[in-house]
Amino acid sequence: MSRLGPLFNTLRAENRRAVVPYLVAGDPDEALTVPLMHSLVEAGADIIEVGVPFSDPMSEGPTIQKGHERALEGGTSLLSTLALVKQFRETNTETPLVLMGYANPLERKGYAAVADACAEAGIDGLITVDLPPEEVAAMNAELQRQNIDNIFLISPTTSDERVATITAQASGFIYYVALKGVTGAGHLDTDAVEAHLATIRQHTNLPVAVGFGIKDADTAATVAGCADAVVVGSALVDLVANDLSSGGSHTSAISGAHSLISSIRNGVNLATSN
């Protein structure tokens, strides 16, 4: 069993929701990644989602696409991402880590080698954005061999039949994409999110995390009313990038990220305290 199951069991027993920040490994350079991860945990993150830089991140909006570009320019790869994760694990063996990436680098390395490398680094779950459930059997076998969860995305346009297909293959949690389109886009319709989550829960008992469109404490608190976890991606990536591009240091960027996640943590806690 990965760290995800016990974490969600604890949160459920305490009526709390997980806060899940997303960052791109190596954005803008690898020296920032591990200190930023530790600071996010200190700010109240329960899980960290680590993006593997990729040349064609099709599901990402402009903010995260630029993060991928910066990381690739700095030379960050799947292997160096896992090296950063391993470095984080030297002093944090408790926080669940989810790797989010695209199929091409994983297929090139081979699913067995990927599962082994992820396990050695300390990864708990894997999200492969562009690998459909119909083609996941080989990867699932290797991930299950290493007790790594295979996490799938479900969108507002996913049919009820396909939700059943996806949830049958998934473990760890379900990642519900709250907006149509790419990350960082659109307006969050929390009534629609709640309705879709009810549909998903007809097919699975897995926790459901909601991402895309969560930007601050208010949006996170609203979503926490119906979700098991809230994912913060574009807002965090944008904050760090803007700080550094305006002359800030790693220290100031990390401080700003800590403040954002701390605010979201407090908002989520207040929303679920009754």
QUIDARA-V563778 format. One record per run of one state. SS is the DSSP state (2 for helix, 1 for strand, 0 for the rest). FROM is the first residue (numbers start at 1). TO is the last residue. If there is no record, write none. Layout:
BEGIN
((SS/FROM/TO) (SS/FROM/TO))
END
This chain:
BEGIN
((0/1/2) (2/3/13) (0/14/17) (1/18/24) (0/25/29) (2/30/42) (0/43/46) (1/47/51) (0/52/61) (2/62/73) (0/74/77) (2/78/89) (0/90/95) (1/96/101) (0/102/102) (2/103/109) (0/110/110) (2/111/121) (0/122/124) (1/125/128) (0/129/132) (2/133/135) (0/136/136) (2/137/145) (0/146/148) (1/149/155) (0/156/159) (2/160/169) (0/170/172) (1/173/177) (0/178/189) (2/190/201) (0/202/206) (1/207/211) (0/212/216) (2/217/224) (0/225/228) (1/229/232) (0/233/233) (2/234/245) (0/246/249) (2/250/271) (0/272/274))
END
